[in-house]
Amino acid sequence: MESIVNTINNIVWSPALVFLCLAAGLFYSILTRFAQVRHFREMVRLLFSGNDSTKGISSFQALAVTLSGRVGVGNIAGVAAAIGFGGPGAVFWMWVVAFLGASTAYAESTLGQIYKVEDQGQYRGGPAYYFEKALGQKWLAILFAVSAIIACGIFLPGIQANAVGNAVTHVFGDGNMVVTDYGEVGSHKLIALAVILIVLGFIIFGGIKRIASFTQIVVPFMALAYIIMALVIVFLNLNKVPGILAMIVTDAFTAQAGFGAAIGWGVKRGIYSNEAGQGTGPHASSAAEVDHPAQQGLVQAFSVYVDTLFVCTATALMILITQQYNIVNEVTGDLIVQNVAAGTEVASPAFTQLALSSVFSNFGQGFVGVAIFFFAFTTILAYYYIAETNVAYLNRYFKNRFSLFLVKMVIMFMVAYGTVNSSGYIWNLGDIGVGLMAWINILGILAIFFVARPAIMCLRDYEEQKKLGKPIIFDPQKLGIQKAEFWEKRLAKQRAAEKEVEK
């Protein structure tokens, strides 16, 4: 089975997907005239503007839910894996993916807002919705929905749960070994699993409101605490920082692990971490209550910066400054660079834990364990919401009243399965899920541009209204955008209310 998974993973993550992700980011960066740079101040302002409603959540809550998916194990174990297999130069390619991917995140999240719908008292949207409405291709929408349910409901939760189990073991040890059908599992890992399942069940059975309320508190707090810990290490080693940054840039083109490995691992882990182009961000973005679709698109562009340029860079600097890493030839398994024990697992949080432990001793190990627990847990919540949204989409055509309950139970089962299985196998399953969604979504949003250019027209419309200082409204028909029924109805209600006031 593992051999089959590895073969599929190699096909999905061929060089074609790596360069497609980079090309799509560059394409939308040029089309938006690098909005991720021009509108940086506007992104920050929009974070704290707008309110939630009975049917939607605020921009900040939508950002928190999205970040709960973006800021996860990929920021801790994923960065370590990128360095361990691709060398320090892989970090540079993660930066490139983040910078270019911010424009891709803008495009897909704006599309999510344009074509969102009201479904049983709440806003829903995402690639399945905009593929059907913008392209008129219901088969592609169904294909994405099925892929997202498989990826976010089955493949991806196991990665997060696996990292939690490994972090707990690293901090507290295995405890008493318990014989299971999956081999011997430490009692401490099983206790952590029980805690996750209990809290997870309580939150996901409460819907998007409960998920948003939880993540808007936990995600900013943990991300800030994590970055502060990294800044302490950077401050204590300021003289090393210029050399580390120079090594990252130079190694990106003359990589110790090979130029191709640096690009491949940097892009793969960059996409896994910040999810730009993967099609996950639009789900939470569509639930936001905003005045104009471009607003949430810009907020989501900023979330890519938070994930990669802040949190992933913090991890990379900690590992490289303290030199708590090895570089391994992925094909042969030979050590290219060895700074820590040869048996240290690369695709795990081990490098990050060792880096923090070298400065903060046992507190550093414990902190990483806590950070991974919350990062991974909130990511599982985001995955659940994505799976739920796509099940809701399919329910419009294939009615099944038990489907939402079933997806909750499947995710909880996969969390349990991922916790007790080997991390390498689980990471490869996750990579397949990410890759499938990325292939479908990136090709889809490029096709939408050539059909109608809605995301670009939205940005220009928003920029013009801001320049004129008028109250921000969104009129899709004025822009020639078809099938944006939610916004058409909303605008009609606004105009009817204005007429009533005039009377």
N, C-alpha and C positions, 0 to 999 in steps of 0.2 A: 504493500500500500504506500509506504513512504517513497519507494522508487517511482511509483506512478505520480505521486504528488510533485516530486522534484522535476519529473519530465514535463508535466503540465506547467509548472512554475517557469521553467526555462523558455517554454514556448510563449507564454503570456508576457513575460518580461524580456522579450527579445530587444535588441538595440533599437528596433523600430519604435517601441513604446517610449523608450527613454528620450529619443529625439523628437517624437511627437509631442510629448509634454513640454519640452523646451521650446519647440517651434510654436505651439499654441500660445504659450505665455508671451513670447516675443511678438506674435501676430496681434494679440489683443493689447499689448503694451503700446505698440505703434498706433493702432486704431484709436485708442483712448488718449493718445498723446501723453503717455506715461502718467495716467491719472493717479497711480499709486504714489507718485512724487508730488504732482501739482496740487492734489487735494489732501495732503497729509493733515493739515490743520483742520480741514472740514471733517475728516474721518474722526478725529479726536472729539470735535464738538458734537458730532452726531451720536457718539456713544452715550451721551448723557441727556439727549433730547428725546422727546416722544414719551408716550405713556402706554401701559398695557390696557387691555379692555377685556370684557367678558369672553370675547372670541379670540383674542390674540395676546401676545406678550410684547414687552417693550423691546426697543433695539438693544439695550444693554443685556436683557435677559436672553434674547436671541443670540447675542454675541457669546454670552456665558455658556449657553447650551452648545453652540458651535465649537467654542474653545474646549469644552469638556471632551469633545471628540478629537479635536486637533492636539490639545495638550494632554498627552498620555504617555504610555510606555515608550512610544517612538522618540520622545524627547530625552529619555534616560537610557533605556536599553538600545533603542534604535540608533542613537548617535554613537554609542559605544560600538555597535556592530559596524557602522559605517567606517569608523576609524580603524577598527580591528581587521576588516577585510579590504578596505579601500585606502588606508593610510590617512594622515592628516589632511591631504588634499581633498578628500571626500567632503570635508566641511565646507570648503569653498563652493563646491557644486550644490550643496544644500542651500547656501546663500543665494546662488544664482536662481535656483528653482523657486525660492521664496520671493525674490524680487520680481521675477517674471510671472510667477504664479499668482501674485496679488491681483494682477489684471484679469487673469482667468477666473479667480474667485469673485471679482467684481461682476464679470459677465454672467457667470452661472447663477449667482445669488440674485442679481437683478432680474434675470429670466424667471427665477422662482417666484419673485414678487409679482411680476407682470401677469403671469398665468396662474396664480394661486386661486383656490376655490374656497368656498365656505362649506364645510362638511360636518353635519351634526353638531352645530354650535361652535366649531373651531376652524381656524384657517389651516389649510393644508396645501402643500405644493412641493415641487422638486422636479428632477429631470423627467420622470414619467409623465407629469402633467404638461411640462412645456414641450416635450417631444410630440405629444398628441395634438396640442393646440397650435404650436408654431409651425410644425412640420406636417401635421395631419397624418402622421405615421403611428397608428395605434399599435402596430406590431412591435415597433422599436420601443414604445413606451412600456409595453408589457414585458419585453425582453429586459429592459433596465430594471423594472420593478422586481422581476424574478431574481435577477442578478444581485440586486441590493438586499433582498430578503435572505438569499443564500450567504452573501458576503457578511452582512451586518448581523444576521440572526444566527449564523452557523460558524463561519470561518473566523471572523475577527474577535468576538468576545473571548475566545480561548486564549489569545495572545495576552490580553490584559490580565486575565485571571492567572495565567501561568506565571507572569512576572510578579504578581502579588505573592503567590505561593513561594517562589524562589527568594523574594526579598525577606519574607518572614523567616524562612529557613536560614538565610544568611545572617540575620540578626539574632534569632533566638535558638538556632540549632534545629535539628530534626525532631527532638523529643522522642517519645517511644514509637518504634516502628510498628505500623499496622499492616497486616497482609490484606491486600485487596485484589480484585480481578485485574488491576493495572500494575501489579507488583507491590512492593513495600512502599508505603507512604508514611511520612512522619506525622505524628499527632498534632504538632504545631501548625502544619500546613492544613490539616483537616479542620482545625479550630478556626483558622482564618477563613477557610471556605464556608463554614457554617455561618460566620458573621456576615460575610458578603451576601450570601443567599437570602438571609433574613431581611437585611436592610434593603437589598435590591428589590425583593418582592414587595415590600411596603411602598417603595417609591414608584415603581413602574405601574402598579395597579392604581396609582393616583393620577396618571395622565401627564400631559405636557406642563400643566401649571405646577404640579408638585416637582417635576424634574427641573423646571426653570427656577423655582424658589430655592431648591437645594444647590444647584450649580452656581447661581449668581453670588452665593456666599463662599462656597468652598473653592471654586476655581481661582478667583482673583487672589484669595488669601494664600493658597498653596503656591501659586505661580510667583507671587511677590516674595514669599518666604524663601523659595528655592533660589530666586535670582539674588536675593540678599546674601545667602550663603556663598554663592559663586563669587559675588563682588568682594566678599571678605578675603577669599583665596586670591583673587586678582590683586587686591590692595596689598596683601602681604608679599606679593611677588611681582610688583609693578615693573621691575627691571627686566623680567622675563617676557612680558607681554609683547613688545615689539618683535622680538625674535620668534615668538609663537605665531603671531599674525603673518610674519614673513614666510615662515615654514608652511603655513596653510596655503598661502597663495602660490608659492613656488612649487610645492608638492602637487598642486592641482594639475600641473602640466608636465611634471617629471616625477610622477608618483612613485613612492617606494614600493607600493603593491601593484604598480602598473597603471598607466594612464587610463585604460579602459575600466579598470576596477574602481578607480577613483570616481570617474563619471557615473558609472553604473550604480555603485553603492550610494554615492551622494544624491543622485536623482531619485533612486528607488526609496531610500530612507527619507529624503526630503518630501516626496509626495506622500509617503505613508504618514509622516509626521504632520505636515501642514494641510494635507488633503486637497490642495488647490487643483481643480480639474477633475477630481475623483467623483464629484457629484453628491457628496455628503452634506456640504455646507448649505446648499439651497433648501434643504428640508426645514431646518430651524429658522432660516432667514424668511421663509414664506410665512411663518407663524407670527412674524413681527407686525406690530401696528405702526405704520409709517404713513407719511403724506405723499411720498413719491417713491417708486421702486428703486431709483438710483441711490437713495439715501442708505437703504440696507445693503446695497451692493458695495458702497464705499466702506461701510462698517465692517463687512466681511473681508474686504481687502486688507483692512488694518489687522484683522485677526491672524492673517498669515504672518505679518510682521511679529506679532506677539509670540506666536508659536516658534518660528524658526530663528528670526534675528535676535530675539531676546532669550527664550528658554533653551532652545537647542544650542545657541552660542554659549550660554552659561555652562551647559554640560560639557561642551567641547573644550572650553578654556580650563575648566577644572581638571579634566582628564589629561590634557596636554601639558599644562603647567606643572602638575605633580608627577607627570610621566608614569602614570598608573595604567599602562596599556601594553598590549602586544599587537603586532601586525602579523596576520596569518595568510598564507597563500590558500585561497578558498578551494582550489582544485586539488593540490597535493597535500594540504594540511601542514606544510612546513612552516616554521616560524621564521619570518623575515626580520622582525624586530622583537626582542624580548626584554621587557622591563619588569614584569611580574611573573608569578608562577606559570609554568607552561600549560598546566591543566585548567587555568582560569577560563571559564566559558565566555566566548566573545559575544554571542547574541543573548546577552543578559544584562542586568544592571550592575554586574560585578565591578567593571572598571570605574563606574561612577561612585559606587560604595567605597572602593579602595581609595579613590581620590579624596573623598570627604573624610574618610577615616585617617588618612595620612596627616590631616590638619586638625580635625576635631575629635579624633580618637573614636571611642564607642558612640559618642553623641552623633557623629557623622553617619555611622552605619544605621543607627536608629532613625535618624532624620530621613535618609533615603528610603528606608522601609515605609515610613509614614507617608512620604511624598508619593511613592509608587502606589501605595494603597489608595490614596484619594485620587491621584491622577488616573489610575486604571479604573477605579470604580465609577468615576464620572464619565469616563470614555464608554464604559459599558452602557451607562444610561443613554448616552447619545446614540450608540448603535441601536439600542432598543427603539428609540423614537424613530430612527430612520426606517427600521424594519416595519414598525407599526404604520408609518405613513404610506409605505408601499403596499402593505397588506390592505389598507383602506382604499388605495387606488384600485387594486384588483377587485375589491369587493363591489365596486361600481358596476362590474361586469360579471363577476363570478361570486354571487352572494353566498356567504357562509358565516353564520352568526358566531361560530366557535373559533374563527380564524385568529382574532386578536388575542383571545385567551391562549390559543395554541402557540403563537409566536412568543408570548411571555414564558411559557413553560419550556420551549425549545432553547431560548437564550439562557435560562437558568440551568438547564441540563448542560449546555455547551460551556458555561462557566465552570461547572463541576468537572467536566471532562478535561478542559484546558488546564485546570489547576494541577491535575495529577499526571499529566503526560509530559514528555520531553519537549523542551522549548524549541529546538531546531525544527522538528516536525510541525509544531504549531505555527511558528513564524512563516514557514513555507505555505501553509494553508491560508494564512492571512494575506501573504503577498499575492496569491492567486485571486483572492477576493478583491483586493485593492486594484489589481491590474485589470480584471474584467470590467469593473465599474469605470475605471479611467478610460479604457478603450472606447466603450460605448458613449460615455459622456463627452469626452473631448471631440470625437468625430461628430457627435450630435450638435454640440454648440457651434462648431465650425460650419456645419451644414445650415444651421439656423441663420447664421450671419449672411450667408450667400443667398438665402431665401428672402429675408426681411430686415435684417440689421436692427432688431428691436432694442438690444442692450445699448448699442452705440447711440441710437436716436434718443433713448431715455437720458443718457448722460448729457448730451447736447441740450436737450430740453431743460434739464435741471440747471445746467450752467447758465442758460439764458435767463431763466426765471430768477436765479440768484443775482445775476448782474443787474436786472431791472428792479430788484428789490420788491417784487410782487409776492403776495401770499402763494406758497407752493401748492400747486394742484397737479394732478396727472390726468390728462385727457388722451387716452389711447387712440381714439378715432381721429383726433386732430393730427396725430403723428402717423396715421395710416397703419396702426397696429391692430390686427384683427384678433377676435376671440379672447380679448381680455375682459370677459364678462363681469368679473368682480369689480374692476375699476369703473366700468361703464355704469353699473348700477350705483356704485358709491357716488360718482359724479352727479348722476341724475338726482339722487337724494339731496346732495349738497345744494344743487341749483333750485330744487323745489323748496328747500328750507329758506334759501335766500329770498325767494319770491314771497314766501309767507311773511318774512320780516318786513319786506318793502310795503306789503299791504297794511 
